[in-house]
Amino acid sequence: MGRKDSVWSLGEGQAPEDLEPIDTPPLSTLLIEKPQGGSVDVGADIRFTAKVEAKDLLRKPAVKWFKGKWMDLASKTGKHLQLKETFDRLTKVHTFEMLIIKAKENYAGNYRCEVTYKDKFDSCSFDLEGSQSFDIRSAFKRSSEGQEDAGELDFSGLLKHREHKQEELPEVDVWEILKNARPDEYEKIAFTYGITDLRGLLRRLKKTKKEEKKSEAFAKKLDTAYQVDKGGKIRFVVDLADPTVELKWYKNGQEIRSTPKYIFEHKGTQRIMVINNCSMLDDAAYAVAAGDEKCTTELFVKELPVKIVKTIEAVKTTNGVEVPTGVRSRYRVKCDGTKHYLVIDDASKDDTGVYSIMATGGTSEARVQVELKPLKIFQNLHDITLKLGEPLKLHCEISPGNVEATSLHDSGNYTFVLEGYSQSLSAKIHVIDPPRVYLDTLNLPDNTVTIVAGNKLRLEIPISGEPAPRVVWMKGERVTEREDSGNYKIVLQNEAGEATGSLKVKVVDIPDPPEAPLVPVVGGDWCSMIWEPPGYDGGSPILGYFVERKKKQSSRWMRLNFDLIKEVTFDPKKMIEGVPYEVRIFAVNAIGVSKPSEPSKAFLPLADEWVSANKEPTDKTKYTVTGLPSMVKILVRVKAINAAGSSTPRTVQHSILVKEVIEPPKIRIPRHLKQTYTRKVGEAVNLVVPFLGKPRPKVSWLKDGQPIEPAHVSIRNTDCDSIIFIRKAARSHSGKYDMKVQVENHADTAILDIQIVDLPGPPQAVNIEEVWGGNVALDWSPPKDNGNAPIAGYTIQKADKKTMEWYTCVEHYHRTCITITDLVVGNEYFFRIYSENMCGLSECATQTKDCALIVKEGLQLKTPQYIDHDFKEAPRFTQPLINTFAVAGYNATLNCSVRANPRPKMIWMKNKIAIIDDPRYRMFSNQGVCTLEVRKPNPYDGGLYTCKAVNDLGEAQVDCRLEVKGECGHGAAAPGGMWHLP
């Protein structure tokens, strides 16, 4: 075997013989952008781009570029060809580029890009056209070393030099010429018109050819092509429709004669030609002619690859850069017979790697490790801690060479790495700064913050310190104003020190209502009232007071002053004498007006004179005075009147206290409050419960048996109703409210059920129970918090793992398990579930921990286990043989049917002697029906015939008699007729 050229490369490689696998993986859609064909001028550049989406790929796919059928361009990279690859982490797309630099005429042809990933495969072919005509011989040129085209083949030196006159050929359609040409003329046409990729062109030509008409001479023609290894044996086989036709074999148009190398065989209608010990001379076009028809084929002889006899120790490949060789390169290839050496001049650390040699028959690898001089450290870097603003320098001493002192400004971990060495020097720089509090930037008078009660207070105080200080807030001693008022202290601590700052928070509010006013003096149409200031002024001075009054039997209050009263006394006027009145007070500060005080005791404006209770004299000694105010003491006197005038009055000794008539209390609950009163969290609750009773009843409320805190629920009572007001309802306001109305020893009670509802919590533990086909079964538990209302249903959503966009599958679902259907095969899904009550959906959903993969498999039907029925039985004839008359010279048949399992062996006997290989008898058996045909019987064929069936379980037999009569005369029955005995 002659010497073959070898290729040295850094990392993995592949021999040209391995570039075309026999079994190509099925195509898939790996390429999202395929390279497109194009044209290029000689000397110009052109780029081809292929893109692969990596969203579903765990690692980088393998991409190979080919020219023609098998030329791997990875081994041709250099000055004129570059292969690049990039990866975009945002779009997750691999980009592979092939750049042809300064194109030449022989670069035109068909190219192919192949992408493989595990069991996936994708490829794309494209054409490169040149602006000038191409000569296929220019591809086989090897210029002298040191030139741009060094390393290319040139066979022109082997040919005799002839001077050819350049003839201008007319434009021809090579495609049409190939369509109409014979296969043995393809190579000649390719050479004439400069076709570089003949095999690729022939593959496309094969696809465009129409279906040939059915051959009349050949039942089966030769295949389009055959392949055999050099030194092997190949068989060409054709089937002839007419075995008598003369057959001739041809090689490249020359008839083949029978020799030890070419052996011809005949086997039925098959004609076989065997070629022994195939050589490269047998790589040709073959044809076989049968009469006027001919079929052709091609034989490709594959040369045995060059094998590496002594291999290098195998090492895992980490790169794959071809080693450049040439005059100016540090890499030199030295050959000594069958031995090849790679010499590296001036080796450096960058030369470390895996080197491989590739031959057509295999590869071998070895790893080269270039070691550096040992590093000696005399003085290492040290950790330094310093305050902000102080200078810092780092210094170390090493051999070989020292490191100059370097000024640094920021804290952190600094590492000094020596190029080419694995060792490094590290030091930690820690810059600290004492903490500081900047209260001056807030521009607060006396560092005091004033805020109205009910509002939100957010304090943002600038601080500094390195490292970031730990912040602690502290509140001073509790004051007697509001709970949030007081002195606040901020403490900052870090390893550099500590800093503090104080801030006073003052919460202001409307004042508390004053106590009930007193009416010490009452006149005919006026009175004098006094009161005490409120116990808490709201954190702001009292500016004045408002006074209101009303008639006792009325519910309408009338303000008596529109300008604030600075003092704590006031004299209301213009009142109706004899009508009872009540008065109340409002306190005012800079924040607003307080709630009203409790009404004063009712008073009756009266003059210092007696008022007649009856306008007309009465003749009775009893009288009832009406219209008197309650809880007022009066004096009563009586006069006697006759015609002469009035007598001296007689007055009672003691004053009389006027009291109202007791009316037992009764609560009138509105209809909508007799059921559970439901409100959502955050809504206002305003309930009015009317009642009856005299004198004014006392009203008390309890919540779940405990007194109601006025800070949470506001209760306002009048003479005829009681009002419960909640500004913003909360879950804690839910419960049973007990109302009690009492007048002296009489009482009445009622219960109000208030339910404050909120959004429910998410469901618990959403699990994927089962996945089959396009269906997923989900199961979950109800939420721990139902929002104080029954769960009305659930909302189920799904999301594809790739997009994570949520879509609603089912709404208002009441059960805690569901099956989601119509899912896309091959996708992975997550599911989440919201719970729902009368307030709406829960704020968050519970998502499945794992995703459900919809696999591309059919349903697994679990078939029940059945006990197979035993169908075995001994032979049993269901239809016996029948005695038969036959006519001599005409075929006679005997029929019977048998039933048995396993299938029995059938034996026919004549006169108890088995019939074996007798051409006069034919035996048939079909679906248990057994037939014996007696061909053209004569009288000697008559006798006793027996059919016997035998299997492993037993045997059975039936008999009949056959009688053969002489030949019929004229007018006898038709041939083939027969008669049966009764």
LUMKEZA-690872 format. One record per residue (C-alpha): x, y, z; residue in three letters. Coordinates in steps of 0.25 Angstrom, whole numbers, plus 2048, in hexadecimal, padded with zeros to 3 digits. Layout:
<sites>
XYZala...
</sites>
This chain:
<sites>
800800800met80580E7FCgly808819806arg7FC82180Alys7FC83080Easp7F883281Dser7F283E824val7F7843832trp7EC84A83Aser7EB84F848leu7DF84884Egly7D4840848glu7D483D839gly7CD83382Fgln7D382C823ala7CD82F816pro7C8820815glu7BF822821asp7B982F81Cleu7AD828815glu7A681E81Fpro79E813819ile792815822asp78E824823thr78682882Fpro77882D82Bpro77783C828leu772845832ser770854833thr77D85883Bleu780863831leu77886F832ile780877828glu78686F81Dlys792874814pro78E879806gln7958777F9gly79C8837F2gly7A68877E8ser7B388E7EBval7BE8957E2asp7CC88F7E1val7D48967ECgly7C889A7F4ala7C2895802asp7B588E805ile7AF88A812arg7A587E815phe79D87E822thr795873829ala78E875836lys78986B840val77F86D84Bglu785868859ala778869862lys77685A862asp785856861leu78D85286Dleu79A855866arg7A085B859lys79C85384Cpro7A784E843ala7A8855835val7B0851829lys7B285881Ctrp7B484F80Fphe7B8852801lys7B28487F7gly7AF83B7FDlys7BA838807trp7C4843808met7C4848816asp7C8857817leu7CC856825ala7D9851821ser7DB85C816lys7DA86881Fthr7E587281Dgly7E787F815lys7DC87D80Chis7D2876815leu7CD879823gln7C387382Bleu7BD87B837lys7B2878841glu7AB88184Cthr7A0880856phe79688A85Aasp792888869arg786891867leu77F88A85Bthr78687D85Elys78A87B850val79787584Ahis79D87C83Ethr7A6874835phe7AD87C829glu7B687781Emet7BE883818leu7C588180Aile7D088B809ile7D688F7FBlys7CE8857F3ala7D487D7E8lys7CE8777DCglu7CF8697E1asn7C786D7EDtyr7B986C7E6ala7B18607E8gly7A78597F1asn7A885B800tyr7A185580Carg79F85881Bcys79C84D824glu79784F833val79684383Dthr79284284Btyr790835852lys78682D849asp78183A841lys78783E834phe78584982Aasp78C84D81Dser78B858812cys792858804ser7968657FDphe79D8697F1asp7A98737EFleu7AA8787E1glu7B58807DBgly7B588C7D1ser7BF8857C8gln7BF8777C2ser7C686C7CBphe7D08627C6asp7CF8557CEile7DE8527CCarg7E185F7D4ser7DC8577E1ala7E884D7DFphe7F38577E0lys7FE8577EBarg8078647EAser8158657F0ser8168667FFglu816874805gly80B8797FCgln7FD87D7FFglu7F88707F9asp8028677FFala7FD859802gly7F38587F6glu7F484C7ECleu7F984F7DEasp7F98437D4phe7FC84C7C8ser80B8487C8gly80883A7C5leu80183E7B8leu8098417ABlys80984F7A8his80085379Carg7FD860796glu7EE861795his7E786C78Elys7DC872796gln7CF87078Fglu7C3878793glu7B886E796leu7AA872794pro7A18727A1glu79B8647A3val79185F7ADasp7998547B4val78D8507BCtrp78684C7AFglu7928457AAile79383C7B7leu7848397B6lys7868337A8asn79482D7AAala79781E7ADarg79D81C7BBpro7AA8187B5asp7AC8267AFglu7AA82E7BCtyr7B882F7C0glu7BC8337B2lys7B183E7B2ile7B68427C0ala7C48447BBphe7C084B7AFthr7B78567B6tyr7BF8577C3gly7B58507CCile7BC84F7DAthr7B18487E2asp7AC83D7D8leu7A78347E2arg79E83F7E9gly7998437DBleu7968347D8leu78E8337E5arg78583F7E1arg78483A7D2leu77F82D7D8lys7748347DFlys76F83B7D3thr76F82F7CAlys76182A7C7lys75D81C7CAglu7628127BFglu7588097B7lys7577FB7BClys7627F37B5ser75E7E77ACglu76B7E07ADala76F7E27BBphe7667DE7C7ala7707E47D1lys77B7EE7CClys7887F17D2leu7897FB7DEasp78E8097DAthr79B8087E1ala7A37FD7E9tyr7AF7FF7F3gln7BA7F57F6val7C77F67FEasp7D47F57F6lys7D77E67F5gly7C97E17F8gly7BF7DA7F0lys7B27E07E9ile7A67D97E3arg79D7DF7D8phe78F7D87D8val7847DB7CDval7777D37CCasp7727D07BDleu7647D07B9ala7687C77ADasp7737BD7B1pro7767B97A3thr77B7C779Fval78A7C979Dglu7917D17A7leu79E7DA7A6lys7A67E17B1trp7AD7EE7AEtyr7B87F67B6lys7B98057B1asn7B38007A4gly7BC7F47A2gln7B77E67A2glu7BB7DE7AEile7C07CF7ABarg7C07C47B5ser7CD7C47BDthr7D17BF7CBpro7CF7CE7CFlys7C17CF7C8tyr7B87C37CBile7AA7C17C5phe7A07B97CCglu7927B47C8his7877B27D3lys7797B07CDgly7757BE7C7thr7817C47CEgln78E7C87C7arg7997CB7D0ile7A77D17CEmet7B27D07D9val7BE7D97D9ile7C97D37E1asn7D57DB7E8asn7CF7E97E4cys7DA7F47E2ser7D98027DFmet7D97FF7D0leu7CB7F87D2asp7C58067D7asp7BD8087CAala7AF8087C4ala7A97FA7C1tyr79E7F67B7ala7967EA7B4val78F7E87A6ala7837DF7A4ala77F7E0796gly77C7EE793asp77B7F27A1glu7867F67AAlys7877FA7B9cys7948017BFthr79A8037CDthr7A78087D3glu7B18017DCleu7B98097E6phe7C58037ECval7C98087F9lys7D88087FCglu7DB802809leu7DF80D814pro7ED80F819val7EE809827lys7F680E832ile7FF802837val804809844lys7FB81284Bthr7FD81D855ile7F781C863glu7E8820862ala7E582E869val7D7835869lys7D784085Fthr7D484E864thr7D7856857asn7D8853849gly7E085E842val7E8858836glu7F785A838val7FC86482Dpro80985F826thr81286781Cgly81F86E81Bval81C879825arg81587082Fser81A86B83Carg81485D839tyr81C854830arg81784682Bval82383C829lys82182F821cys82A823822asp82481881Agly817814821thr81A81C82Dlys81582A82Fhis81B835839tyr81584283Dleu82084C842val81C85884Aile82786384Aasp82886D856asp81D86685Eala81586F867ser80986E871lys800870866asp80486385Fasp7FE85B86Athr7F3853864gly7EE84685Eval7F5843850tyr7EF839847ser7F3832839ile7E882F830met7EA825824ala7E081F81Bthr7E0812824gly7DF818832gly7E482283Cthr7ED823847ser7EF82D852glu7F983285Dala7F983D867arg805847868val80784E875gln81185A875val81685D883glu81B86B888leu82686E891lys82286C8A0pro81E8798A7leu82487D8B4lys81D8878BEile82688F8C7phe81B8988CCgln80C8968CBasn8018A08CBleu7FA8A38D9his7EC8A78DCasp7EB8B58E0ile7E08BD8E8thr7E08CC8E8leu7D78D88E9lys7D18E08DEleu7DA8EA8D8gly7E78E38DCglu7F28E08D2pro7F48D18CEleu7FF8C98C7lys8018BA8C4leu80E8B48C2his8148A68C0cys82189F8BCglu8218938B2ile82B88C8A9ser82D88E89Epro82A89D89Egly8248A68A9asn8178AE8A9val8178BD8ABglu80F8C38B6ala8018C78B1thr7F78D18B6ser7E98CC8B8leu7DC8D48BChis7D18CA8BEasp7CF8BF8C8ser7CD8B18C4gly7D58A48C1asn7E18A78B8tyr7E889B8B1thr7F689C8AAphe7F689289Fval80388E897leu80188B889glu80487D886gly804878895tyr7F987289Cser7FD8798A9gln7F88868ADser7FA8908B9leu7ED8958C0ser7EB8A08CAala7DE8A68D0lys7DD8B58D1ile7D38BA8DBhis7CF8C98DCval7C78CD8E8ile7C08DA8EBasp7B98DE8F8pro7AA8DF8F7pro7A38ED8F7arg7948F28F8val7908FE8F0tyr7849048F7leu7879128F3asp78390F8E5thr77590D8E9leu77391B8EDasn76A9188F9leu768922904pro76E91D911asp76F90F90Aasn76090E90Cthr756907902val74890B903thr73D9028FCile72E9018FCval7288F5903ala7248EA8F8gly72E8EE8EEasn73B8E68EAlys7488EB8EEleu7558E78E7arg7628EC8EBleu76E8EB8E2glu77B8EF8E9ile7888F08E2pro7938E78E8ile7A18E38E4ser7AC8D98E8gly7B48CE8E2glu7B28C38E4pro7A38C68E4ala79F8C88F2pro7958C08FAarg7898C98FCval7808C8909val7748D190Ctrp7708D391Bmet7648DA921lys7668E292Egly75D8E293Aglu74E8E1937arg7478EE938val7388F193Cthr7348F692Fglu7328EC923arg7398DF922glu7428E3916asp7468F091Cser7548F1923gly7638F2921asn7698E8917tyr7788E5917lys7808DF90Bile78D8D890Eval7978D4903leu7A28CA906gln7AD8C48FEasn7BC8C0901glu7C18CE8FFala7B88D490Agly7AA8D890Eglu7A18E490Cala7938E8912thr7888F290Egly77B8F6915ser76E8FA90Fleu7618FE916lys7548FA90Fval747902913lys73A8FD90Fval72F90790Fval72090490Fasp71290A911ile70F90C920pro707903928asp6F990792Bpro6F6910937pro6EE90B943glu6DF90D943ala6DC91C946pro6D5921953leu6C992A953val6C9931961pro6C093C95Eval6B393C955val6AA948952gly69D94A94Bgly6A494993Dasp6B2948940trp6BC940948cys6CB94094Cser6D4934949met6E293194Dile6EC925949trp6FA92094Bglu705920940pro70791293Apro711909941gly71A908934tyr71C91392Basp72190A91Fgly72F910920gly72B91E91Cser725929924pro71692B925ile71193691Cleu703937921gly6F5930922tyr6E892E91Bphe6DB92D922val6CE92691Dglu6C0924923arg6B491D920lys6A691A926lys6A590E92Elys69B907925gln6A290B918ser6AF905912ser6B391190Aarg6BF919910trp6C092890Emet6CE92F90Farg6CD93C917leu6DA942913asn6E2943907phe6EE94A90Dasp6F6942916leu6F4944925ile70194692Clys6FC94493Bglu6F5938941val6E893F944thr6DC94393Bphe6CE94993Dasp6C4943932pro6B894C930lys6AB94C928lys6A594092Emet69793C92File69293D93Dglu68C930943gly693927938val69F91E93Dpro6AC920936tyr6BA919935glu6C791F932val6D591992Darg6E391E92Aile6EE91C91Fphe6FD91F922ala705924916val714925914asn71D927907ala71A918903ile70B919903gly6FE91890Bval6FD90D916ser6F1904918lys6E590A91Fpro6E590992Eser6DA901935glu6CD909936pro6CA911942ser6BE90D94Blys6B1913946ala6AD92094Cphe6A092894Bleu6A0937949pro69693D953leu69494B959ala69294D968asp68394D967glu678943968trp67293D95Cval66493895Bser663929958ala65592A954asn64F93694Dlys640933951glu63C93095Fpro639921962thr62E91D96Casp636910970lys64090F97Athr64A907971lys65290C965tyr65D90795Dthr668911958val66E90D94Bthr67A912942gly68391294Eleu69291094Bpro698903952ser6A190395Dmet69D911961val69891596Flys68C91E96File68392497Aleu673923979val66992C97Farg65A92C97Eval65093897Flys641937981ala638941979ile62A94597Basn621951977ala62995A980ala63795797Bgly64394E97Eser64794898Cser654948992thr65D93D98Bpro661931992arg66F92C98Ethr67591E990val67F91D99Bgln68A916992his68E917983ser68A90C97Aile694905971leu68E903963val6918F595Dlys68D8EF950glu6848E394Fval68C8D694Dile68B8CF940glu6928C293Fpro69D8C2935pro69C8BA927lys6A68B991Cile6A18B990Earg6AC8B2906ile6AC8B68F7pro6A98AA8EEarg6B78AA8E7his6BD8A98F5leu6B589C8F9lys6BF8958F0gln6CE8958F0thr6D38A28ECtyr6DF8A18E2thr6E98AB8DDarg6F68AB8D7lys7038AF8DDval7058BE8DCgly6F78C28DAglu6EF8CA8E4ala6E58C48EEval6D98CD8F2asn6CE8C68F9leu6C28CD8FFval6BA8C5909val6AD8CD90Epro6A68CA91Bphe69B8CF924leu69A8D2933gly6988DD93Dlys69E8E3944pro6AB8E393Barg6B08D593Cpro6BF8D193Flys6C58CA933val6D18C1935ser6D98B892Atrp6E18AC92Cleu6EA8A5921lys6EB896923asp6E8898932gly6F38A3934gln6F18B2934pro6F48B9927ile7008C2926glu6FC8D0922pro7098D191Aala7058C6911his6F68C8910val6EE8D5911ser6E08D4918ile6D78E0919arg6CA8DF921asn6BE8E8920thr6B08E8926asp6AA8DF91Bcys6B68D8915asp6C48D3916ser6CE8D490Bile6DB8CB909ile6E58D18FFphe6F28CB8FAile6FA8D48F1arg7028C88EBlys6FE8BA8EEala7088B08F1ala7078A18F3arg7088A3902ser6FB8AA902his6F389D8FFser6EB89790Agly6DE898912lys6DA8A5917tyr6D18A5923asp6C88B1925met6C18B4932lys6B68BF935val6B28C1943gln6A88CA94Aval6A98C9959glu6A68BA95Basn6A18B794Dhis6AA8B3942ala6AA8AE934asp6B68A792Cthr6BA8A491Eala6C589D917ile6CC8A390Aleu6D5899902asp6DF8A18FAile6E889A8F0gln6F48A18EAile6F98998DEval70789A8D6asp70D8948CBleu7118858CDpro71F8808CEgly7258778C3pro7228688C2pro72C85E8C9gln7358548C3ala7318548B4val7368468AFasn7378408A1ile7318328A3glu73282C895glu73682F887val73082787Ctrp72F82B86Dgly72B83A86Cgly72583A87Aasn72A83D888val72383A895ala7258458A0leu7218448AFasp72284E8BAtrp71D8528C8ser71485D8CCpro71B86A8D1pro71E86B8E0lys7178798E0asp70A87A8D9asn7088898DBgly6FD8878E6asn6F48828DAala6F18758D3pro6FA8728C7ile6F18748BBala6FB86D8B1gly70986C8ABtyr70F87289Ethr71A869898ile72486F88Egln72F868886lys73C86E880ala746868876asp75486687Clys75A86E870lys75287A870thr74C87A87Fmet74088187Aglu73487D882trp72687A87Ctyr71A876884thr715868882cys70986888Bval701872894glu6F887089Fhis6FC8628A1tyr6F685C8AEhis6FE84F8B0arg70C84D8B5thr7118448AAcys71084689Bile71584188Dthr71B84B883ile719846875thr71D84A867asp72C84C86Bleu73684D85Fval73F84185Eval74E844861gly74B850869asn74E852878glu743859881tyr74385F88Ephe735861895phe73086B8A0arg72386C8A7ile71C8788ADtyr7118768B8ser70487E8B7glu6FA8838C1asn6EF88E8C1met6FA8998C1cys7018938B5gly70E88C8B2leu71988A8BBser7258948BAglu72F8898B6cys72E87B8B1ala73586E8B4thr73D8688A9gln74285A8A7thr7508578ABlys75384E89Fasp74F850890cys746846888ala74D84087Cleu74383C871ile74B83186Aval74882C85Clys74381E860glu73681785Egly72D81386Aleu732807872gln7257FE872leu7267F587Elys71F7E8879thr7197DF883pro71F7D2885gln7177C687Ftyr7197B8881ile71B7B2873asp7117A886Fhis71679A86Basp71279885Dphe71A78B85Clys71177F857glu713771851ala70F76F842pro70176E840arg6FA76D832phe6EE777831thr6EB772822gln6EE76381Fpro6F275E811leu6E6759808ile6E574D7FFasn6E77527F1thr6E674D7E3phe6EF7527D8ala6F07517C9val6FD74B7C4ala7067567BDgly6FF7627C5tyr7067677D2asn6FF7637DFala70076A7ECthr6FE7657FBleu6FB770805asn6FA771814cys6FC77B81Fser70477982Cval705781839arg712781842ala71C789849asn728789847pro727787838arg726778835pro72E77082Blys72576B820met72875D81Aile72075780Etrp71F74880Dmet71973F802lys716731807asn71D734814lys72A73880Cile72F74680Dala73074E801ile73E754800ile74375C7F4asp73A7567EAasp73875F7DEpro72A75A7DBarg7257607E9tyr72576F7EDarg7227727FCmet71D780801phe71A78680Eser714793810asn70E79981Dgln70B78A822gly705785815val70D77A810cys70C775801thr71276A7F9leu71176B7EAglu71375E7E2val7187627D4arg71175B7C9lys70D74E7D0pro70B7417CAasn7037357D0pro7107307D7tyr71073D7E0asp7037397E7gly7047347F5gly703739804leu709746806tyr70D74B814thr710759819cys718759826lys71B76582Fala72676483Aval72B76E844asn73176E852asp72476C859leu71F760851gly71A75C843glu70D75A83Bala70A75482Dgln6FE753824val6FC749818asp6F474980Bcys6F37407FFarg6F67457F1leu6F173D7E5glu6F67407D7val6ED73D7CBlys6F173B7BDgly6F27477B3glu6E474C7AFcys6DE74B7A2gly6D775579Ahis6CC75C7A1gly6D27597AEala6D47647BAala6DD76F7B8ala6EC76E7BBpro6EF7707C9gly6E176B7CEgly6E07627DAmet6D675B7E2trp6D57597F1his6D074D7F8leu6C474F801pro
</sites>
